[in-house]
Amino acid sequence: MILVGNQRGGARDLARHLLKLENERVEVAELRGFVADDLDGAFQESYAISRGTKCKQFLFSLSFNPPKGADVSNQAFMTAINGAETKLGLTGQPRAIVFHEKRGDDGEVRRHAHAVWSRINVEEMKAIPLSHSKRKMQDVSRDLYLEHGWKMPRGLAVSGERDPRNFSLAEWQQAKRIRQDPRAIKTAFQDAWAISDSKAAFTHALQERGYWLARGDKRGYVAVDVYGKVHNIAKRVGIKTKEVRERLGDIENLPSIADAKQEIARAMQTKMENFKREVAEKEERERREAEAKRTALKERQKGQREAFQEAARLRHEAEEQERHNRLRGGFIGLWDLLRGERKRTLERNAEEAETALQRDKGERDRLTAAQLTRRRDVVKERADQRETNKTVTRELSKDAKVFQNMESDADSERAARRESFKEKRQSEERPRRRSRSRDGPSLER
């Protein structure tokens, strides 16, 4: 059944809505945990308690709508309501349950239920959080469809594994890492069964999840996954073999396990080749991008070096001029020479020139080291890309080999089956030939 819920306030409006007379019949089936004995009083009671908190949406209202034509008992409704209550974390909270019977446009009277809980925990005077309530209700709804055997709406089913023939390279690699979770396999089969009402629909639903319907060796319905593993339909869905036969009908038109494996193997070999071409194209694209990146880096670093050299030259000339200006000329210069000041100035200039030379050399060395590190990073980045692409290609080649072997095994199985069938026919023919031989030729008069 479909579950629709929301948090809300408006106690009086909700009570009026649930009791409105446009329904053929309204039944207040339960008022639990309230002092009041009527629906409006119960919701007003919840509102009064909520005033002690900051919560504005103090109620959670949930409707339970069975599929058309389904005959659902009160006990089944109560089981569904209790399951939803547990899933939401509202166990033990005050609640009201109301049943509606309403005539649809087609004239059919349909029965559905509403459950309303108070969200206020009176012991802590806090509202119970209802995070991810929509997803939780979908889980409960899906379980109810599976439990009752109703045909599930496609939007409610969990897709499980997708058809690997439609995978992207990234999705294929992720699927290999995850492999197959037994719970996910069971979910995939149950959902495919729940949304299907015929052999064609079930076949399509299975292939959407990565399985191929086939005829088993003992003339039973099976499915083959992308790795060639065979799954019993009845066991995976959790039903009796008789039910599978009743829904899917004639088994003769289905491919054998060997035929299904061969189809999968051929499709997946083609997929692996496409993936390898995709990796090769990626490698070529990355090679061109890396080459362009190295060229651009080379030009940029050349410009950086030229700019550094020019700046260093201009700074050197300015500093040389400054040092030259310290040497005074004329009579004052002669006086500096006589008292030894010129000598001290020359020594100072020489020390500063050497310091400047070492400074320039250090800056040039640091620039060179930084540029070298950047070039090495670019080279390593490209090497990593190349190695990654090689690794992926090797893995794809291994995968392709697996599917090649699967196809060969399928051919061997088919040949062995033909040989077995031939021997069986021959063994059946021998007694007939011996019988004709003993009877002798018929004589006509």
C-alpha positions, 0 to 999 in steps of 0.5 A: 500500500502507498504511505503518505505522511507529513508533520503538521500542526492545526489540530482542529483542522486535521480532526475536521478533515478526518471526520468529514462527511464526504466519505461513505463511512468514517470509523475512529478505530483507536484513541491511544494515550489520550485523556480525551475520548473524541478525535478533536479533543485528543488533538487539542490535548496534543496541542496543549502539551506542545505549548510547553515546547518550541514545536509548531508541527506537533502531529505526524499524520500518515495515510495508508492506501491499498492498491485498487481491488485489494481486500485488506483486513483490519489486522493487516492495516494495524500490522502496517500501522505498527510497522510504520510506528516502529520505523519512525521511532514513534513507538508508544506515542499517543495515536489516533487511527481512523478508517475511511470508506470512500466511493471512487469515480468508478463507483467502487468503494475503497477502504483506507486508513489514517494514523496520527501520532503526537510527536511530543515526548512528555517526559523530555518535553521535546519533539521526536525528530522524524528525519528521512521519514519519506524514505522510511515510509517508502521502505515500509510501503515496499515491504507491504507490497512484497508481503501481500504479493501486490503488483508494485508501482515501478517508482517504488521498486528498488532498481538493485543492479543495473543492466551492465551493458549500459554501464559507464567505465566508472560504473563498471569499475565500481560494480566490480569493487562492490561485487554482489551483496546477497541482500541486494540480489534478493531485493533485485529479484523480489522487486522485479517480480513485484512490478511484473505481471507477465513473462515479458515484463519479468524478463525486462525487469530482470535485465534492468537489474543485470540478470537474464531469464533462462531455462534451467537444466531441470526445466525450471526457471532460472536467471543468469547474472553477468558473471555466469552464476545461475540463480533459482527464481523461486528461491530468490523471490521467496515463493513456490515454484508453482507460482513461478510457473503460473505467472511465467507460463511456457518455458520452451521459448526461453534460452538455455543457460548456455545460450544465456551465458553466450549472449551475456559473454558476447555482449560483455566482450563488446562492452570491454572492447568499448571500454578499452577504446575509451581508455585509449582515447583518454590516454591520447587526450591526456598525452596531448594535454600533457604535451601542451601543458609542458610547452606552456610551462616551459614558456612560462618558466622561461619568461620567469627567468628572463624577468628575474634576470632583468630585475636582477640587472636593474637592481645591480645597476642601481646598487652599483650606482649607489655604491659609486656615489659614496666615493666623493671627488675633488678636495673632499675626496682627497681629504677622504683619501688622506684620512683613510675614509675612501679605503673604508668606503671601498671595503664596505662597497666590496662587502655589499657587492659580494653580499648582493652577488650571493643574494642574487645567486640564492634567489636564482637557485631558489627559482631554478629549484622551484621550476624544477619541482614544478616540471617534475610534478607535471612529469609525475602527473603524466606518469601516474595517468599513463600507469593508471590507464595501463592498469585499467586496460590490463584489468579490462583485458582480464575481464574480457578473457573471463567473458571469452572463457564463459563463451567457450564454456557455454559452447562446450556445455551446448556440445555436451548436451547435443552429444548426450541427446544423440546418445540418448536417441541412439540408446532408444533406437537400439531396442526398436531395431532389435525388436524389428530384427526378431520379428523378421520381415513381413510376408505378403501372400 
